[in-house]
Amino acid sequence: MPRKSRNAVIGLDIGTSSSKGVLVGLDGTLIRSAVREHTPTRPGPGRFEMDASVWWREFADIARELTGPGDTTVLAVGVSGMGPCVLLTDEHDTPLRPAILYGVDTRSVRQMRRIEERLGAEEIIRRCGSALTTQAAGPKIAWVAEEEPEPYARARRLYMPSSWLVHRLTGAYVLDHHSASQCTPLYDTLAGEWYAPWAAEVAPGIELPPLRWSGEAAGTVTAEAAAATGLPAGIPVTTGTIDAWAEALSVGAQHTGDLMLMYGTTMFLIHTVPKPLTSPSLWGTVGALPGTRNLAGGMATSGAVTNWLRDLFAAGDHAELTRLAAESGPGAGGLLMLPYFSGERTPIMDPDARGVIAGLTLSHTRGDLYRAALEATGFGVRHNIEVIEEAGGDIRRVVAVGGGTQGALWTQIVSDITGRPQELRSTTIGASYGGALLAAQLVGDAGIDDWNPVRETVTPRAEHRLRYDEMYALYRRLYRETSATVHALAPLQER
């Protein structure tokens, strides 16, 4: 007797270092997952790009792998991706150049300063919720217009990884409100729509996409896309959003007072607030869901530094280094690291910041260095949390998600440094699972507490608090005392 097919949804996320897809039952059960690793190109110091063809090729490969056994019927698709990114296409939706990535790409500093002078720094924060930083998409569009005028003359549309997948799947040209709110200064967070006067000045000639909420259907899978991916034609596709916001949805961190910590290639923090809050050191955005508001932060590196150390040490994986870091103990043998290896986003907003390792001796080990990197992320999280609360945030619950939550050590270090408990849900896959949840809500009544209940809570260890308070004070001082030196080194690296 033939086996009955099971109804399911697909969630897929385009990340910085990989694309991840999940096939999930309508009750939240993970059926299968698939990953395709990739590496952004780095055409120069502070520049990170990726070809959009990679996103679509990996989506199609993953979709076919997830549905290959033929024991499921896919009812809907949810997408997300790193962002805000800038992919410009012509009127035929042909990409004109590789996409410029989010805040890790620091090329548009000059454009930021020029736009800020013209529009006014305080007015930008008031209207857009955020200051102009390397995270903002607007200055990167201006960079293309100024530095690459030939392709820009043909530019008509703006895409991000999630909206590009939506377009390739459905033919629709749309963007979610949250992603738009990171296109500073093009989007008015107070009015909830594109701000035409500033859009015309910063991104002339670009037809900005119609806006929808992340969980709304953008369209349905076309026959052409179905042939390329193996998905059924006619099933709905969500509008999608930026990966960190999909991660927050995947663990239920979208209620007032929640703070999500995303442990990935970068560290992201999203605090849900009851009303718009702004800070020159953070990003005020609209949320992924209608009526929600966020105060967010993001470190330029976290897992990127641990990956760098893994490769530098020629270690096969992170498990051995994690074991050695646990043996090193709190304080990493007197090592202190600034994790600003790709500049830094929040809260210092310094694209010319650089990584610093202080206190090295000949007796230090791989475990000490790896531990110092994990602790550096914890100190950066503590710094961001302090600035969030100074801006009026009220953090009542912290929920952790992402690959870095595996193995327990990293989350424990962050809780010890910040003094904050962290909830861990049963599934910490992240953005792809959040995309699957939104897809399931298009065709049913999926709820996150039923899908993904709390598994454990990481509790701070009081016996380490004094040591980490001392180290944190040194961490804050180290940036102040080394910034002039690394700022002088940054242009030498670019040359």
Helices and strands as residue ranges (DSSP letters): E 6-14, E 18-25, E 30-37, E 41-44, E 47-50, H 52-67, E 72-81, E 87-89, E 99-100, H 109-119, H 121-128, H 138-147, H 149-153, E 157-159, H 161-170, E 175-176, H 177-181, E 187-188, E 193-194, H 196-202, E 211-212, E 217-220, H 223-229, E 236-238, E 241-242, H 243-250, E 258-263, E 267-273, E 283-286, E 293-299, H 303-312, H 318-328, E 336-338, E 356-358, H 366-390, E 397-401, G 403-405, H 409-418, E 422-425, H 431-443, H 448-451, E 454-458, G 462-464, H 465-494
